[in-house]
């Protein structure tokens, strides 16, 4: 009972701190793409016709992102074009994402480290949630109104993963209604994520990575395993194969976009190899001096030099690590896979701007799981008490630093 009360207090204090840190930023103005996106959505009344029109009034993305547009329309009906309520909504979504991450982390850690105490699992999952909520790299997503599209897509993606993991754990316990939870995540949260922003199409890939690394297609009986294979084949494998084939047959449709860019497809891929490593550096060693709403000055990599070869080799090494660590350190393997999957759309072939911090809104979570795997694995070893104390203090110091940097960035 005491542990539950202490846990509730710790979590409540964390979310209150996150809200407090971001509050000064709510006074900021609309920025850049807010004017060409959010300002277009101005329904005149709270009725289905107006709300439907608002949902479809923005041409951002091939699917028009109606869920995000609807949220902007509701903001407009409530407060007109006053920026603070829009930013407050973004902050609420950020906190909701954090809550889902907390629940998801606890389930995954319990499954991956069944021998650890509930207290340690609670502390570790809260630390993951805290680092994600308070990381300064998230500021440019939370306080930039139009990036609600990325936030909502992330929220529904996380909910789909939470329902999937919960359903899989129920199946492993012999409870067939786990299939209902899995289907709910795929058929309800999936479309909501997709129609918030196209990144929602990555949900099948996230789920397949989760299944392959964390659950390994295990089931309590043959019938459940067959149904699981069928379910994943229909809802995950088939959509991914269809998407790849469709892109292959209609590659001209996205290659045309490179006509308006100052780089080619090949140059973009070369540059992204470096950018993906730069993102990792910004996550692990945050430096406010290099963080910005835009990174338009990032140099295009036009030749394969030594640095680019090293970047490509490092990314290939990370992919190989997923294979090598899948059984020995599944949480780390899943974290690396999560990071790579999260970037597999916006950091690959599509003719988008080269670099944006909001592309790490979900990806950041993967690296936090890698760090957690390292700390928990060390705690399982017979190590000196002094080293144990350092391992216990490290997350606290890191979280204080992240909170401080985020506070500075929000106020700047």
N, C-alpha and C positions, 0 to 999 in steps of 0.2 A: 504493500500500500504506500509506504514511504517513497519507494522508488518511482511509483506512478506519479505521485504528487511532485516529486523533485523533477521528473522528466517533463511534466506538464509546465512547471514553472520555467524550466530551461528553454523549452520550445517557445513559450509565450514571450519570454524576454528577448529571444532571438528575433522573432517577427516584429516585436515592438521596436527593437533597435534598428532593424532594416527600414521600417517605416519612418522612424525619426531621422535617420541619415538622409533619406531621399526627400523628405518634406521640403527643405529649402529649394530644391530643384523644380518644384511644382510651380514656382512663380515665373519660370522662364517663358519665352515667347514661342510661337510656332517657328519652325525652321525649314528652309529649303523645300524638300519634296512634300512637306505638309500642305503647302499652298496649291500644288498641282494635283493633289490626291484628296486630302481631307476636305478642302474647301469646295470640292465639287459635290459633296454629299450634304444636301440641305433639304430634307423633307419638310413639308409645311404642316403636317398633321400626323397624329398617331393613329394611322389606319393602315390596313394591309396593302392598299394600292400604293400609298406613299412610301411605306417601308420597303416594299418590293422594288419600287423604282430606285430608291436609295441604294439598295443592295446591288443593283446591276448598273449603277451610274458611273462606275469607275472602270477604266479599261486596263488597269495594271494587271499584268499576267493574262495568260490565255483563258483562264477560268473566271476572270473578273473579281475573284476573291470576295464573294458576297457576304460571308460571315463577318469578315473584318469591316466591310463597308456598312453593314447593318449596325455594328457597334458604334461606328462614327456617326451614323444617322441618329441613333438614340442619344448620343452625347449632344448632338446639335439641338435636338428637340428639348433637351433638359436645360442647356446653358448657352445656346447660340454658338458663337465663335470665340468664347472665352477659353484660352488655352489650359488654364489650371485644371478644370474638370477632366479634360482629355488626358492630361498627364497623370492625374490621380487614378483614372481608370487603368492606365498602363501600369501604375504601381500596384494596384490591386491584382491585376493579372500576374505580375511578377511574384507577388506573395503567394498566390494560388499555385503557381508553378513550383515554388519552393515547398509548399505543403505536399504536393504530389511527389516531389523528389524525396522528401523525408519518408513518406510511406513506402515508396518504391525501394529506397535504399535499405530500409529495415528488412523488407522481405528478401531482397537479394543477399544481404549480409547474413541473415539467418540461414538461408539455404546454402551459401558458400562456406560459412564458418559455423557449422552446427555445434561445435565443441566450445565456442566462446559463450560467455555469460550474457544474459539479456541486458545487463547494465552496460557492458562494453559495446554491445551492438547498438544500444540506444545512443550512447555517446558518439560512436563512430558515424551513425547515420545523421545525427544532428550536426556533427562537424561538416559532413559532406554538404548538407543543406545550407549551413551557414556560409561556407566558402563560396558556394554557387550564388547565394543571395547577395553577398557582400563584396564580391569581386569587382574591382573598378572597371574591368572590361565591359561589364553589363550596363554601365551608365548610359552609354550612347544608344542603347536599345530601349531602355526603360523611359528615358526622358525625351526621346525623339518620337513624337506622336505617331508618325506613319509606320514606325517599326512595330506597332501593335500587330501588324500582319504576321511578322515573325514570331511575336509573343504568343498569339492565339494558336498558330500552327504548332508551336512548341508545346503549349498547354495540352492540346488535344492529342498530340503524339505521346506525351508523357502519360496521359490518362489511358490511352490504348495500351501502352506498355505495362502500366500498373494493373489493368484488368487482365492482360495476358499472363503476367507473372502470378497474380492471385489465382487465376483459373488453372494454371499449370500445377501450382502447389496443391490445389484441391484435387486435381486429377491424380497426382502422385499419392494422395491420401485415400484414393479410391472413391472420391466423390464426383460422380459424372456431371453434376451441374457446373463443374468447371468449364465445360464446353460453352455453356451459356455466357459466362463472363468473357471468355475469349471472343466469341462471336459479337458480343455487345461492343467490345473494344474495337474490333475490326470494322463492323458495319455501321456503328454510330459515330465513334470518335474518329475513325478513318476519314469519312467524307467531311466531317467538320474541320479536321486539320487541313485536308486538301483544298477546301473552299475558303480557308483563311489565307493560305499561301501554298503554292505548289509543292513546297518542301514536304507537305503531308504525304506525298507519294512515296516517301522513304519509309513509311511505317512497315510495310512488308519486309524490307531489308533489315530494319532494326529487329523485328520479331524473329526472322530467320537466324540472325546472328545470336540473339538471346537463346534461342532453342538449341542451336548447334554447340554453343560454348557452355551455357549454364545448365541446360536440362538434358542435352544429348539424346533427345527423342525417347527418353525413358517413360515407361507407363506401367501401372500395376498389373495389366493383363494384355493379352494379344489383341483383343477387340478394341480396347482404348487406344492402343498404339496405331492400329489400322485407321481408326477414325481420326486420330491426330494427323497422320500422314495425309489423309484425304483432305482434311480441313486446311492444312498448310499448303497443300498443292493447289487447291482451288483459290484460296484467298491471298496467298503470298507468292508462290512460285509462278503461277499462271499470269497474274498481273505484271510481274517483273519481266517475264519472257515476252509478253505482249508489248510492253513498253519498249524494250530493247529492239524488238523486230520493227515496231512502228517507227522508232527513231531512225533505224537503218534504212527503211523504205522511204522516209520523208526527211532525210538529212538536209535537203536543200532548204527546208523551211526554217531551220535555225542557223544554217551557215550563211544565209542572206544577212543575218544580223551583223556579221563581221564586216560588211561593206561600210558600216558607219563607225567602225572602231579603228583605232590606230595600231592594232595588233592583229595578227592572224590566229587561227586555231592553234597551230603548233607553238607560236610564241606565247599564247595564253597558257598552254599546258606547261611549258618550260617555266614560266613565271610563277604559276601556282605551286610548283614543287618547292620553290623558295618561300612563298607566302605561307604555305601550310606549316613550315618549320618556324617562321616568324611568329605565327599565331601561338605555337607551342611555347615559344619564348615569352610572349606577352602574357600567357596564362600562368606559367611557372614562376617568372620573374617580372611581375608587372612594373612598368616604368611609365609614369604619367607623361613624361616628355615626348613619348612616341605614340601616345594614344590620341586619336582625333576622330571627329565625326566622319571625315573624309580622308582618304589616302590616295588622292588623285596623282600625287607626285611619285608614286611607286614606280621604279624603273622597269620597263619591259625587257624581259630576257629574250634576246634575238638569236643568240648562239649558245651552243652547248659547251660551256667552259667548265673548269674544274669545280667551281662552286656549285654549278647546276648539277653536275654529275654526282657530287656528294649529297646534294639535296634529294635527288632521285633515288640514290642508293639508300639513304636514310629511310625514306618512305617505304621502299621495298623491304628494308630490314624490319620496319614496324609491322608490315603485313606478315612477314615470316615469323616474327615474335608471337603473333596471334596463334599461329599453328603450333609453335613450340611450347607456349605457356597455357594452351587450352586445358590440359589436364593438371599440370603442376601448379599453376596460378591462374585459375579461371577468371577471377575478378579483374586481374590486370589485362588478360587477353580480351575480355569483354569491353573493358574501358578503352583499349586501343582501337578495337573494332568499332565501338560507338563513335569515337572521334572521327575515324575515317568515313564511316557511313554518313555522319552528320554533314560532312563536307563533299559528299559524292555527287551532289547536284550543282551547287553554286560554285564549286571550285574545280570544275572539270571542263566539259566541252562547250557549255552554253556561252553565248557572246555577252556576258554580263561585265560590269565594271570589275576591275581586277581584285580590289581589296575592300572589305567592309568588316568592321568589328562585330556587327550583329550576326554574322555568319557563325560566330562562336557561342551564340546564346545557348544552344543545346550542346554543341561539341565540347565545351568547357567541362561539362559533367563527366565525360569519359575519362579525362585525365585525372579528375579527383578520385575516381575509383581505382585508377592505377596507383596513386599515392597511398590510398587506404589499404590496398592489397599489400604494399610494402611494409607499412607500419604494423598491420595485424599479423603478418607472417613473421616479422621479427619478434613480436610479443609472444608468439608460440614457441620460440626457441629458448633454450636455457642461457640467458644472457645476464650480465651483471646488473645489479640494482641501479647503479648510476646510469647505465645506458637506458634502462627502462624509464627512469625519471626524465631523461632527455626526450625520449619518444613521447612521453605524456605531455611534456611542456611544449614541444614543437608545434602541435596543432593550435594551442592557445596563442602562442606568439604570432603564428602565421595569420590567425583570424584577426587579431588586434591590428596587425599591419594592414591587412586587406580592408578592414573597416575604416582605418585612418585614411588610407589612400582614396577610398570611395568617398569619404566625407569631403576630402580636399577637392576631388574632381567634381562632385555635385555642386560645390560652392563656387567653382571657378567659372 
